[in-house]
Amino acid sequence: MLKKNIVLFDMDGTLTHAREQADIPITMALHELSRYATIGIVTGSSYDYLLQQCETILNSSTGPDLTRILLFPCNGGQYYA
């Protein structure tokens, strides 16, 4: 049986302060976590706004393995890998 580890995070108030970009310490922590699990980021915001908030996470050399990041904007009503 294949076992998959997935960890979901809410964006505003968990990974970031409300409506702000993720910072370097969060990016580095997600990098470490991505070695062990797929990471899902859920937000009530649109995809474009989610990309703005995740800019550091998605574009940093110290960021997580992007093949292990799942984005769920619009309260999970949309999905992007």
N, C-alpha and C positions, 0 to 999 in steps of 0.2 A: 504494500500500500504506500502510495506517494504521500509524504507529509509536506505541507507548505505552511510557512510562517508568514502571516500578514499582520502588520500593525497599522491601525488607522489613527490619524490625528485630525482634529478640528484645527483649522487655520487660526481664525481670530480668537484670541484669548488663550490659546494653547501653544501653538508654535510661534505666534507673534502677538504683540499687543494689537488691539483692534485696529484694522485698516492700515497697518504698517508692514514694511518688508521684513522678512526673516533676517536675522543677524548671523554673524560668523560662528558663534558658539553653537547655535542650533544647527547650522549647516554641517559643522564638524561632527556633532552628535548623530545626525542622520547618516553621515558617511559611515560612521562606525556601525550603526544599527543595520545599514543596508548590506553589511557583510553577512548578516544572520537572517534577515527577513525582508520581504517586500514591504514597501511603505506606501500607504494610501493617505492622501491629503484631501480632506473634505471641507467644503466651504459653501456658504449660501450665496456667495458672489458669482459673477459671470466668469467664464474661462479667461477672458482678457485680463480681468482684474486679478484672478488667481495667478496668472503668469507674472504680473507686476509684483505681487507679494512674494512669489517664489524666485524672483530673479537671482538672488544670491545663491539659493539652493541649486538652481538649474544651471548656472553659469560659472560656478566656482571650481577651481581645481581641487579644493578640499571638500567638495560636496559629495553626495552619495552617488552610487552607481545608478545612472539614469535608466538603465534597463530594469531597475527594481523600484521605480517610482510610478505610482498610479495617481492620477488627478481626478477628483470628483467635484466639479463645480455645480452650482445650482442645487445645493443640498443633495448631491449624489444623483440628480436627475440626468446628468451627463457623465461620460467616462472617457478619459484620454490616457493612453499608456505612453 
